[in-house]
């Protein structure tokens, strides 16, 4: 019989138990942080109607939608357009589903709604380091708050979650779409070419300044326009200080400057200690739905962002219930990669007890012991003894290499035979387990 290929689909990934445990721990940290700050968890379907995903302002990601063929009718595939064959698509982010969710459920939600969404999204792109076709997103959004206070809260809470996960010396780079629009106006970019120019500028970290300038040249813009865009790229530099001179030259509105000054003031908050806040005019973010402040969180070791977001005030109006909104998405897979490269390969958040028995006659006693253990917050399993004790202990110790261990967590194997209990302490900190036989 021909062997069936068993590797996951391209861009997808299997997770071993230790890896899954690390991901569960990460999700717990993130969720606890967000809920402690008043955000409420919601869930949206993995599938959305294509008409909601396409034209939503998702930029290049709209070209990467996994589309689902129509069901329940006989399809004529000859000469048909792919959009005529499909009516559903897998979500490419969690922001578009949130906008639809708000429009559908708004009467039941608080006027200032603080939402948590955690779940997988899908993009049919070329897999590479830190980038998959299926990946987890962890979003918080504030709907209904028009002021920059929403952005400040989202940034502070997201940085807090990242630091609790073990991210060291993060850098928060921020910009504003209104500033970029002002730059386009100052440069004389025609309105119909604005989106293409921003998409090109957003490739700066991938193709470098020369590559961006080459692509701008291919847009066949007026020579004066190209000259000013070139000057913008050459003179743009990231820094802790806002470029007041540049703002004045392009005629940036005072309210935009005030919002960026407010975000920059986060550096004075104790919760942001150890986090660098940098104004970076080259932060663009590819989504076309952003309308105000935009931001990215990164760490030097990875060379790419581990989160980001921005304000998208106009998206909710597309679904019939306009409201100001902004969000922040933590790059779960990239933070997982960062922790892995820092040496963390798993997580143990509770004590573990493995009860081994050789006879079914010992199962009732072992089950009672497991129930006592669980009542004390210990994860307990009843296992047969078909595998040699040495091999089991060796495997459990190997699993713990590079594991994030919560305070007070321990691992023990207990052999039960005819009422006799023998405990093997694998971690050197297992307490007296006399209560197992109470």
N, C-alpha and C positions, 0 to 999 in steps of 0.2 A: 504494500500500500504506500502511495506517495505521501511523504511527510508534509503536513500542513504547516505553513509559516505561522509562528506563534508570537512574533514581535508585535507591539501595538501599532496601530495605524500611524502613518507619518505625522509627526508633530504632536502626538499624544504620548502619555507616559504611564507606566505601572508604578505603584509605590509599595515598597516592602513594608512590613509591619512597623519597623523602627522609623521609617520615613513618614508613614501615615501618623504615627504617634507624635512626631515633631509637628506635623501640619495641624493636628488636633490641638496641640498645646498652643501653637501660634494663633489659631482661630479663637481659642479661649481667651488669650491675652487681649486680642483685638476687640472681641465682643465685650469683655468685661470693662475695658477702657471706655468704649463708646457708650455702653449703657450707664456707666457711672456718671457720665456727663449729660444724661438726659435724652440720648438718642434712642429711638424705638425701632426694633427690627421689623422689616416687612419682607415678603417674598413675592416675586413675579415669575411668570412662566418662562421657560427657556426659549419657547417659540413665540414670535410675534408676527402679525400680518406684514407681508413684505411692503405694503404701501406705507406702513408706519416707519419701517427701517430705512427705506430708500427716500432720499430727499429730506432726511432729518438733520442734516448738517454734520454727519459723521465723517466727512472728508473722504480720504483714501480708503477708510475702513468699509465704506459702503460697497466698494469693489470686491471686498473679501468675505462677503456674506455667504454662509452655507445655506443654499436654498433647498426647500423641500418640495418634491413633486406633489401636485394635487392628487387627492385620493377620492375614491367614491365615484369615479367616472372614467370611461375609456378615453385615453389620451391619444390624440393623433400627433405623433412625433415628427412627421414629415414637414420640414420647412417651418416649424413653429419657433417663435422667439422664446428664449428661456424664461422670460418673465411671464409669458402666457402659460407656461407649463407648471409654474410654481406659484403658490399663493402664501406660503409661510417661509420664514427664515429663522435660523438660530441667532439669538441676540449677539451683537458684537461688542456691546458694553452694557452697563446697567443704568446709564443716564436716560437713554430713550425710553426704556421700559418704565422708569420712574415717572417721566413726564406723562405717559399714558395712564399709569396708576393714579397719579394725582387727579387727572381729568375725570377718571372713572369713579374715584372714591372721595373726592374733595369734601362733600358735605359731611362725611363721617370723621374727617381729620381735623386736627387743631389748626387754628389760623397760621401759626408759625410752626411748621411741621419739620421735625428733626428725625430724618430717616436713616436706618442702617440697611444696607443690602449686601449680602455675602453669598456669592454663588459663581458657578462657572460661566464663562463666555467663550465664543468661538470666532476665530478669524482664519480664513483660508490663505495664510501667508507662508512665506518661506521660513521654516524653523531654523533657529540659530541659538547661540548661547543666551539664556535668559528669556527666550521667546518661543512660545508653543502655539499650536493651533487650538488647543483647549487649555484654558488657564483660569485660575480663580481670581476674582476681583473682590475687594473689600471696600465698599463705598459708604461714606456718610454725606448726606445732603441736607441743606436747610432751605425750605421752601417758604416764601412769604415775607422774608426779611430783606428789604431793599438796600440797607446800609452795609458798609464794609465791615461792620461788626460780625457779620456772618462769616466772611472770609477769615477774619482773625481767629474766630472760634474753631473753624475747621482746621486751620493750620496748626493751632496750638494742640488740639486734641490728637490730630494725626501724628504730629511729632512725638507726643507723649506715648502713643501706642508703639511707634517705631523704636523709641528708646527702651521701652519695657521689653521689647523683643530682643534687645541686645545690639541694635544698630548704633555704632559709635561715630561720633563727630559728623552727624548729618549736615548737609548744606541745603538750605531752602532758597532756590532761585525764583524770582518773581518778575512779572512784567504785566502789561495791561493791553488788551486788544484795542482799546480806544487810543492808546499811544501808537500802536502799530498802524491803525487806520490814519492817524494824524501824519505818520511818516509817509504813508502811501500818498496822501494828499499833498504833502510838502514836496515829494519827489515828482508829482504830476502823473502818477500811475492812473491810467483810465479805469473807470469803475469796473468795466467788464474784465479787466486783467488782474484786479486786486487779489482775488482768491488764488489764482495761479502763482502770483508773486509770493504770497504768504506760504503756499505749499513748497515753493522752491527755497525760500529762506529757511523753512523748517528743516531742510536737509543739511544744514550747516555742519552739524555734529557727525554726519555720515560721509559727506563728500568733501568737506572743507570749503574754505572761502573760494578757492579757484574753481571748484566744481559748481558752486552756487552761481558764481559770476558767469560761468560758461552756460548754465541753464538759463539764466536771465537773458543772456545774449540771444539765445534761441527763441525767446518770446517776441523778438522783433519789436521792441519798444523804441520810442523816440530816444535819440542820443542823449538829450538832457536828462531824461528820466533814468536811463541806465547809469549816467554819470553820478546822479544824486544817490541812487541805490548803492552804487559802488562806494561812494563816500560814506554812506551810512554804515556799511559793513566794515570798512577799514577803520572808522573812528569809534565804532561801538565797542565798549569794553564793560565787563562785569565789575561791580564793586559795591562796597557797603554804603557808599554815598550816592544819592540820587543826582543825575546830571542836570542840574538846574539850567545850565547854559543851553543844552540841547533841547530841553523842554520849551524854553523861551523861544528858541530859533524856529521851532516847528509850530509854535502857537498852541501848545497843549492846554486844554481847559483846566481851570483851577480845581474843579471838583475831581478830576482825574489825578492831578498831582497830590491833592489832599488824601485820596484813597491810598496811593502808593506810600505816602508818608506814614499813614496809619499802619500799614503792613510792616514797614521798616521799623516802626516803634516796638514791634514785638520783641526785638532784640533786648529790650529792657525788662522783659518778663522773666521771672526766675524759672518758670517752667520751660523756657527756651534756652536755658544755660547750656553751653556746649554746642549749640546749633548756630551755624553761620547763616545770616540772612543777607542775600546778595541780589541787588537789582541787576537783571541781565536782559538787555534789549533783544538778544537773540533767542530768548524763550518764546516760542510761538504756539506750540501744541497744535497738532494737525486737525483737530475737530473744528468744523466751521461754525458750530453753534455757540462758541464762546463770545461773550459781549463785553466783558469787563476784565477785572484782575484774573491773571492766570499764574500758575505756580507749579514747580517741580521739586521733588525731594530726592536728593542723591547722596551717594557715598563715594569717596575717591576710589576705593578698592575695585568697584565694579565697572566704573567708566560709563554707566548709564543710570537713568533715574530709577527710583524704587517707589515712585508715587507721584501724583500730581492731580491737578484739576483746575477749576475756574468757575466764573459766573456765566450762566446761560439764560438770561432773563427772557429771551424771545421764544425759547423752545416750547414752553408750556402753553403759550397762546396758540401754537399750531394745533393743539388738541382741544381747543375751545375754552380753556379755563386759564387765561393769562395770569401769571404770578411771577415775582422775582425769585430766582433760585440760583444756588451755587453748590458745588460739591468738591470732594476730595477722595481720590481712589488710591488706596495703598496697593502697590504691585506685589501681591502675595508671593508669586513664583520667584520674583527677583529677590525678595527678602529671604525666601527659603534658600535660594542659591547663595546669597551672601552668608547666611548662617552656616550652610554646608561648607563653604570655603573658609570659614572661621573655625571649623572643626566640630560643629554640632551636626550629628547625624541622626538624632532621635531625641525623645523626651520621655521622662518618667515623672509623673506628677503625684503619684500615690504609692504607698507600700504595696508590694506584690507577694502573695503566698501561693506556692504551687504544691497542692496536696496530692501525693502519689499513693495509690493503693494497688494491691496485687489481686485482690479478690472482690467480687461483687458483694460479698457478705459485709465488707467494710464500708460500702458506699453510704448507708444511712448515717453512720458516725461521721464520715468525712463530710457529707453534705451539711450536717449540723455544725461542724467546725467552720465550714466555708460561710455559713449564714452568720455565725458569731463574728467572723473576720470582717465581712461586708458591713455589719452593723457598726464596726469601729473604723470604717473608712478605708479598709484594706481591700485591694482587688484579689479575689481568691478563686482559684480554679481547682476542680477535682480531675485528676488525670490518671490514666493507667500507667503501668510500669513496664510497658513493652520495650521501651528504649532504655539503654543502660543509664544509670544515674550519672556516671561521669560525663557521658556525652551530653545529657540534658544540662548539667551545670556548666559545662564548657560553652555550650551555645548561649545560655543566658548571660554569661559573663561577656562573651563576644558582642552580644546585642547592646550591652551597656557602654561599649567603647564610643566616646564622642557623644554621649547622651546628655541632654540638659536635665539635671536632676533637681527636683523641688526639695526644699528643706524637709527633713524627716522621712524621706522616701527610702525604703529598703527593699531587698529581695531575699526571700528564703524559700527553700524546698523542704517540705516536711513529708517523711515516710510514715504511713500509718499501716500497721499490720496487727490484727488481733488485739486491738486496744493499746498497743505500744506505739508511741510517737517519737520519731527521731528528727530533729530540726537541723538543717544545714544552712548556716548564715553565709550568704554569698557576698555581702557588701560590708561586713564588719560592723554594722550598726543596727542589726536586728534586735529588738527588745525581747524581754522574756515573754514567751507565748504560752505561759501556763494557763491563761484563760481559755485557750482552745478546748480544753477538756472539762470545762465547768459543767 
